[in-house]
Amino acid sequence: VYIIQVSVGSHQWTVKHRYSDFHDLHEKLVSEKKIDKNLLPPKKIIGKNSKSLVEKRQKELEVYLQTLLVKFPVAAPKVLSHFLHFHLYVS
């Protein structure tokens, strides 16, 4: 499980997602918003639980989310907003 710290203005909250959740999000964004399908870090099979791999993937997933938010500066797509729980914290 990856823990995501989200900050919007003075609001801050934590979201937790598994890699499979990122993959599902990415598939939707690729089909709906034409996001580059290679943007999401690949799923690794061998040594997937090694600490160094988990830390590396965590950094790559952070870059992935930051890239998505830069791509949609005015309004995040509904699927991304839901993934980050914007609907629960930002009105």
VMD Tcl script that draws the C-alpha trace (Angstrom):
set ca {
  {0.00 0.00 0.00}
  {1.27 3.45 -0.94}
  {0.40 6.42 1.25}
  {-0.26 9.67 -0.60}
  {-0.21 13.07 1.13}
  {-2.52 15.45 -0.72}
  {-2.47 19.22 -0.17}
  {-4.88 21.69 -1.72}
  {-4.67 25.18 -0.28}
  {-5.04 24.81 3.48}
  {-6.58 21.32 3.18}
  {-4.37 18.27 3.71}
  {-5.29 14.60 3.84}
  {-3.90 11.11 3.31}
  {-4.99 8.59 0.70}
  {-3.87 4.96 0.57}
  {-3.76 2.92 -2.64}
  {-2.26 -0.32 -3.87}
  {-0.31 -0.46 -7.14}
  {-3.34 -2.12 -8.76}
  {-5.37 1.03 -7.97}
  {-2.78 3.15 -9.79}
  {-2.97 0.73 -12.71}
  {-6.78 0.98 -12.85}
  {-6.59 4.78 -12.70}
  {-4.01 4.82 -15.46}
  {-6.06 2.57 -17.74}
  {-9.04 4.93 -17.40}
  {-6.90 8.02 -18.06}
  {-5.28 6.42 -21.10}
  {-8.68 5.64 -22.63}
  {-10.55 8.80 -21.55}
  {-7.86 11.49 -21.61}
  {-5.27 10.03 -23.99}
  {-2.52 10.00 -21.33}
  {0.75 8.41 -22.49}
  {0.40 4.71 -21.68}
  {4.09 4.55 -20.72}
  {3.75 7.22 -18.02}
  {2.92 4.74 -15.24}
  {5.96 2.91 -13.81}
  {5.78 -0.75 -14.84}
  {4.71 -3.50 -12.49}
  {7.74 -5.52 -11.38}
  {7.35 -9.22 -10.65}
  {10.81 -10.27 -9.41}
  {11.79 -8.91 -5.99}
  {8.57 -6.93 -5.77}
  {8.72 -6.74 -1.99}
  {12.34 -5.68 -1.61}
  {12.64 -2.44 0.32}
  {14.71 -0.71 -2.36}
  {12.19 -1.60 -5.08}
  {9.27 -0.39 -2.97}
  {11.06 2.92 -2.28}
  {11.95 3.33 -5.96}
  {8.39 2.61 -7.07}
  {7.04 5.00 -4.44}
  {9.17 7.80 -5.90}
  {8.11 6.87 -9.44}
  {4.43 6.88 -8.46}
  {4.88 10.29 -6.85}
  {6.36 11.62 -10.10}
  {3.45 9.99 -11.95}
  {0.84 11.79 -9.83}
  {2.71 15.12 -10.02}
  {2.88 14.77 -13.81}
  {-0.86 14.14 -13.99}
  {-1.63 17.19 -11.86}
  {0.61 19.35 -14.07}
  {-1.20 18.02 -17.17}
  {-4.55 19.11 -15.72}
  {-3.79 22.44 -13.99}
  {-7.33 23.83 -14.03}
  {-9.40 20.77 -13.18}
  {-8.33 17.19 -12.62}
  {-10.37 14.57 -14.50}
  {-13.16 13.07 -12.39}
  {-11.41 9.69 -12.13}
  {-8.21 11.36 -10.81}
  {-10.15 13.59 -8.41}
  {-11.94 10.54 -7.04}
  {-8.63 8.62 -6.74}
  {-7.20 11.46 -4.63}
  {-10.46 11.86 -2.65}
  {-10.93 15.52 -3.63}
  {-14.70 15.03 -3.31}
  {-14.33 14.35 0.43}
  {-12.13 17.31 1.32}
  {-12.45 20.15 -1.18}
  {-15.73 21.86 -1.93}
}
mol new
graphics top color blue
foreach p $ca { graphics top sphere $p radius 0.5 }
foreach p [lrange $ca 0 end-1] q [lrange $ca 1 end] { graphics top cylinder $p $q radius 0.2 }
display resetview
